[in-house]
Each structure stands twice: as structure tokens, then as C-alpha cells.
Amino acid sequence: MTKTVSTTLEMHIAAPRAVVYQVLADRESYGDHLPITTRLVTPGTSDRQGVGAVHFLGLGPVGAKERITELVPDQRMAYEVVAGLPSKRHAGEVELADEGTGTRMTYSMTHEPRLPAPAGVLRAVMRSLTKTLGNAVKKEAERRAKA
């Protein structure tokens, strides 16, 4: 049993950072690339999907609400779950860097469960989530870069 579990996914995306960032920052469109429902719950403080924005991501009515905590155009996005998960804290951050003719995306996720849970199970679920989102971002960013 563990208190906090973290995982990190790194992948190369054959698209410029600006394109990858556009896909990541447009959380309302995640449902176009993933088998999930997404919607804006609360607009951000300066931009609709900017810092402070809360999005629902889930399957039908079941899911989590995530608040954007940081956006650095073409470089970084961070969020925290504010409702919907049995956690004391759940946060994610995505860093983008130039790599050859494309982008290196590093996606880190940290989860602190409310109740004791096997670390291996939590880590496997988190790896699956980061891989699913990462692959969807890669596919869409590369499609846009070729268009």
C-alpha cells in the first residue's frame, strides 16, 4: 500500500511543438481523439480554456473534473483533479521540447489515493491513462502537421 504514486511517459511526436500544444490545450476537443466525453464546466480566468478552467472528462456521466493550473504556450500544461476521483490529490503535467524535427512530450502524473491501495495497481492504471492520452495527442498532432 502506498501514499503517493507517480508515473512518467516520454514520447517523440513528429510535429512541431506549437501543433502538439494546440492539441493538448484544447481539452474540449479531447472527445474527438479519445473515447471520452469532454466539456467545459467553468471558463478560465483570462481565456475560455486557460488557467482556472475546469473541464469534465469521462464516460457518459461518470468522470473527473480537472482544473488547468498552468499553461505556457508551446511548452507546458499542468492540471489537477478537483472532483470525481477517490483521491486526496491527483495532478498531471506535460512538458514539450524540441527534438530533431519534432517534439519530445514528457507527461507526468501523480496520484495520492484517499484509501490505501496497491501501488502497482495504481501505477498500472496511471501508465495506461498517460499512454492512451499520449498516443491520441501524437496521432492528432501528426495528422495536423501533415495537413
C-alpha positions in Angstrom: 0.0 0.0 0.0 1.3 3.5 -0.7 0.6 7.1 -0.2 1.6 8.6 -3.5 2.3 7.1 -6.9 3.8 8.7 -9.9 4.5 7.8 -13.5 6.1 9.5 -16.4 5.7 8.8 -20.2 8.1 10.2 -22.7 7.4 10.0 -26.5 8.6 11.6 -29.7 5.9 13.3 -31.8 6.6 14.1 -35.5 5.0 17.5 -35.3 6.2 21.0 -34.2 5.7 21.9 -30.5 3.1 24.6 -31.4 0.9 21.9 -33.0 1.3 19.4 -30.2 0.5 22.2 -27.7 -2.7 23.2 -29.6 -3.9 19.6 -29.4 -3.1 19.4 -25.6 -4.5 22.8 -24.7 -7.9 22.3 -26.5 -9.3 20.0 -23.8 -12.9 20.5 -25.1 -11.8 18.6 -28.3 -10.3 15.5 -26.5 -13.5 13.6 -27.2 -12.7 14.0 -30.9 -9.5 11.9 -30.4 -10.4 9.7 -27.4 -13.4 7.6 -26.5 -14.4 10.0 -23.8 -16.9 12.8 -23.2 -15.4 16.3 -22.6 -17.0 19.6 -21.8 -16.0 22.9 -20.2 -17.6 23.3 -16.8 -16.0 26.6 -15.8 -14.2 29.0 -18.1 -10.6 30.1 -17.3 -9.7 33.4 -15.7 -8.4 35.1 -18.9 -9.2 32.6 -21.7 -12.0 30.1 -22.1 -9.8 27.1 -21.7 -7.0 29.0 -19.9 -5.7 28.8 -16.4 -8.5 28.1 -13.9 -10.7 26.4 -16.5 -12.4 23.3 -15.2 -13.2 20.5 -17.7 -15.2 17.3 -17.2 -13.6 14.2 -18.8 -15.3 10.9 -18.6 -17.5 8.2 -19.9 -21.1 9.4 -20.1 -21.9 11.0 -16.7 -19.1 9.3 -14.9 -15.7 11.0 -14.8 -13.5 13.6 -13.2 -13.3 17.4 -13.2 -9.8 18.8 -13.9 -8.7 22.4 -13.4 -5.9 23.9 -15.5 -3.2 25.2 -13.2 -0.6 26.3 -15.6 -0.3 26.9 -19.4 2.9 28.1 -21.0 2.3 28.3 -24.8 4.2 25.6 -26.8 6.0 24.4 -23.6 3.9 23.3 -20.7 0.4 22.4 -19.4 -0.5 21.3 -15.8 -3.8 20.4 -14.2 -5.2 19.0 -11.0 -8.3 16.9 -10.4 -10.9 18.8 -8.3 -13.7 16.2 -8.3 -14.7 12.7 -9.4 -11.7 10.6 -8.3 -11.2 8.9 -4.9 -8.0 10.8 -4.3 -6.6 13.4 -1.9 -4.6 14.8 -4.8 -4.2 13.9 -8.5 -2.2 16.1 -10.8 -0.6 15.9 -14.2 1.9 18.0 -16.2 3.0 17.8 -19.8 6.3 19.3 -20.9 7.2 19.9 -24.6 10.7 20.3 -26.0 12.2 20.4 -29.5 13.6 17.0 -30.5 15.1 16.7 -34.0 12.3 17.8 -36.5 9.6 17.1 -33.9 8.7 17.3 -30.3 9.6 15.4 -27.1 6.5 15.1 -24.9 7.0 14.2 -21.3 3.7 13.5 -19.4 4.0 13.0 -15.6 1.1 12.1 -13.4 1.0 11.9 -9.5 -1.9 10.4 -7.5 -2.4 10.2 -3.8 -5.4 8.0 -3.0 -7.9 8.6 -0.2 -7.7 5.0 0.8 -4.8 2.6 0.9 -4.3 0.9 -2.5 -1.7 -1.3 -4.0 1.0 0.9 -5.6 1.4 -1.5 -8.6 -2.3 -1.3 -9.5 -2.4 2.5 -9.3 0.8 2.8 -11.3 -0.6 0.5 -14.0 -3.8 2.5 -14.3 -1.9 5.7 -14.5 0.5 4.4 -17.1 -2.5 3.3 -19.2 -4.1 6.7 -18.9 -0.9 8.6 -19.9 -0.2 6.2 -22.7 -3.8 6.5 -24.0 -3.8 10.3 -23.9 -0.2 10.5 -25.3 -1.0 8.2 -28.2 -4.1 10.2 -29.0 -2.2 13.5 -28.9 0.6 12.0 -31.1 -1.9 10.8 -33.7 -3.8 14.0 -33.9 -0.7 16.3 -33.8 1.0 14.3 -36.6 -2.2 14.3 -38.6 -2.4 18.1 -38.3 1.3 18.6 -39.1 0.8 16.7 -42.4 -2.3 18.6 -43.4 
